């Protein structure tokens, strides 16, 4: 259950990064360089992979989410390099001019993608990520719907005209995925609590 919680945290983190990059890059960078929409698409796709893994755990969904998490790590590293290159022409300038680390774009914020990717990979080494109950439970259905909303957000993010729609889909996915996990957790814990409170008969 703890591994699934880490996947949820990684998915929510990717969702928040999708919102942040969508708002920031659309105002600052996408007009000059369409490649700036890649982080938003990557974050939404990684969130979709995380919620799909939570809703339908299998070898295929584990592989998909692991791949998307690795892509997230790479996007974070490359994004950091791009942001640093904007601030200073070379590494020497970064070392000798502390002010090169200040201002916009924020130099190290892209590493949040790498953090999300590492957080997503961490639980995959901890064992099975299957829920306590079957994949047809209400929680799993909500998480699969959240994955679908995230996928639609990733598609919408490819066109700046659908930026607002992408944001709404990301928010809906985060809400549905979180609710799905809460339902799953309740399904697992409520029977345990009820059995613990049931009086025992000692003949």
HUJO-V620034 format. One record per residue. N is the residue number from 1. RES is the residue in one letter. PHI is phi in radians with two decimals (* if undefined). Layout:
BEGIN
n:N res:RES phi:PHI
n:N res:RES phi:PHI
END
This chain:
BEGIN
n:1 res:X phi:*
n:2 res:X phi:-1.15
n:3 res:X phi:-1.07
n:4 res:X phi:-1.14
n:5 res:X phi:-1.14
n:6 res:X phi:-1.13
n:7 res:X phi:-1.10
n:8 res:X phi:-1.06
n:9 res:X phi:-1.07
n:10 res:X phi:-1.10
n:11 res:X phi:-1.14
n:12 res:X phi:-1.13
n:13 res:X phi:-1.10
n:14 res:X phi:-1.11
n:15 res:X phi:-1.11
n:16 res:X phi:-1.14
n:17 res:X phi:-1.20
n:18 res:X phi:-1.08
n:19 res:X phi:-1.15
n:20 res:X phi:-1.09
n:21 res:X phi:-1.20
n:22 res:X phi:-1.10
n:23 res:X phi:-1.22
n:24 res:X phi:-1.27
n:25 res:X phi:-1.20
n:26 res:X phi:-1.16
n:27 res:X phi:-1.50
n:28 res:X phi:-1.95
n:29 res:X phi:-2.04
n:30 res:X phi:-1.08
n:31 res:X phi:-1.06
n:32 res:X phi:-1.61
n:33 res:X phi:-2.54
n:34 res:X phi:-1.07
n:35 res:X phi:-1.08
n:36 res:X phi:-1.14
n:37 res:X phi:-1.45
n:38 res:X phi:-1.04
n:39 res:X phi:-1.04
n:40 res:X phi:-1.12
n:41 res:X phi:-1.12
n:42 res:X phi:-1.09
n:43 res:X phi:-1.11
n:44 res:X phi:-1.14
n:45 res:X phi:-1.17
n:46 res:X phi:-1.13
n:47 res:X phi:-1.11
n:48 res:X phi:-1.06
n:49 res:X phi:-1.10
n:50 res:X phi:-1.15
n:51 res:X phi:-1.20
n:52 res:X phi:-1.15
n:53 res:X phi:-1.10
n:54 res:X phi:-1.16
n:55 res:X phi:-1.45
n:56 res:X phi:-2.56
n:57 res:X phi:-1.18
n:58 res:X phi:-2.79
n:59 res:X phi:-1.08
n:60 res:X phi:-1.15
n:61 res:X phi:-1.25
n:62 res:X phi:-1.11
n:63 res:X phi:-1.09
n:64 res:X phi:-1.08
n:65 res:X phi:-1.18
n:66 res:X phi:-1.08
n:67 res:X phi:-1.09
n:68 res:X phi:-1.16
n:69 res:X phi:-1.15
n:70 res:X phi:-1.12
n:71 res:X phi:-1.06
n:72 res:X phi:-1.05
n:73 res:X phi:-1.08
n:74 res:X phi:-1.12
n:75 res:X phi:-1.07
n:76 res:X phi:-1.12
n:77 res:X phi:-1.18
n:78 res:X phi:-1.13
n:79 res:X phi:-1.08
n:80 res:X phi:-1.11
n:81 res:X phi:-1.08
n:82 res:X phi:-1.13
n:83 res:X phi:-1.10
n:84 res:X phi:-1.16
n:85 res:X phi:-1.13
n:86 res:X phi:-1.21
n:87 res:X phi:-1.39
n:88 res:X phi:-2.58
n:89 res:X phi:-1.29
n:90 res:X phi:-2.72
n:91 res:X phi:-1.15
n:92 res:X phi:-1.05
n:93 res:X phi:-1.13
n:94 res:X phi:-1.13
n:95 res:X phi:-1.34
n:96 res:X phi:-1.72
n:97 res:X phi:-2.15
n:98 res:X phi:-1.00
n:99 res:X phi:-1.21
n:100 res:X phi:-1.15
n:101 res:X phi:-1.50
n:102 res:X phi:-1.73
n:103 res:X phi:1.52
n:104 res:X phi:-1.86
n:105 res:X phi:-1.28
n:106 res:X phi:-1.06
n:107 res:X phi:-1.16
n:108 res:X phi:-1.86
n:109 res:X phi:-1.03
n:110 res:X phi:-1.01
n:111 res:X phi:-1.12
n:112 res:X phi:-1.07
n:113 res:X phi:-1.12
n:114 res:X phi:-1.13
n:115 res:X phi:-1.11
n:116 res:X phi:-1.08
n:117 res:X phi:-1.12
n:118 res:X phi:-1.13
n:119 res:X phi:-1.11
n:120 res:X phi:-1.25
n:121 res:X phi:-1.33
n:122 res:X phi:-0.95
n:123 res:X phi:-1.26
n:124 res:X phi:-1.18
n:125 res:X phi:-1.62
n:126 res:X phi:-1.66
n:127 res:X phi:2.07
n:128 res:X phi:-1.05
n:129 res:X phi:-2.02
n:130 res:X phi:-1.31
n:131 res:X phi:-1.25
n:132 res:X phi:-1.16
n:133 res:X phi:-1.92
n:134 res:X phi:-1.20
n:135 res:X phi:-1.22
n:136 res:X phi:-1.56
n:137 res:X phi:-1.16
n:138 res:X phi:-1.06
n:139 res:X phi:-1.10
n:140 res:X phi:-1.14
n:141 res:X phi:-1.10
n:142 res:X phi:-1.08
n:143 res:X phi:-1.23
n:144 res:X phi:-1.17
n:145 res:X phi:-1.12
n:146 res:X phi:-1.09
n:147 res:X phi:-1.10
n:148 res:X phi:-1.12
n:149 res:X phi:-1.09
n:150 res:X phi:-1.13
n:151 res:X phi:-1.10
n:152 res:X phi:-1.11
n:153 res:X phi:-1.14
n:154 res:X phi:-1.11
n:155 res:X phi:-1.19
n:156 res:X phi:-1.13
n:157 res:X phi:-1.21
n:158 res:X phi:-1.29
n:159 res:X phi:-2.24
n:160 res:X phi:-1.08
n:161 res:X phi:-1.17
n:162 res:X phi:-1.89
n:163 res:X phi:-1.05
n:164 res:X phi:-1.15
n:165 res:X phi:-1.08
n:166 res:X phi:-1.06
n:167 res:X phi:-1.10
n:168 res:X phi:-1.13
n:169 res:X phi:-1.19
n:170 res:X phi:-1.12
n:171 res:X phi:-1.08
n:172 res:X phi:-1.10
n:173 res:X phi:-1.12
n:174 res:X phi:-1.10
n:175 res:X phi:-1.18
n:176 res:X phi:-1.17
n:177 res:X phi:-1.13
n:178 res:X phi:-1.11
n:179 res:X phi:-1.13
n:180 res:X phi:-1.06
n:181 res:X phi:-1.15
n:182 res:X phi:-1.09
n:183 res:X phi:-1.13
n:184 res:X phi:-1.06
n:185 res:X phi:-1.12
n:186 res:X phi:-1.12
n:187 res:X phi:-1.05
n:188 res:X phi:-1.43
n:189 res:X phi:-1.56
n:190 res:X phi:-1.03
n:191 res:X phi:-1.05
n:192 res:X phi:-1.13
n:193 res:X phi:-1.17
n:194 res:X phi:-1.16
n:195 res:X phi:-1.20
n:196 res:X phi:-1.22
n:197 res:X phi:-1.52
n:198 res:X phi:-1.22
n:199 res:X phi:-1.15
n:200 res:X phi:-1.61
n:201 res:X phi:-1.72
n:202 res:X phi:-1.93
n:203 res:X phi:-1.18
END
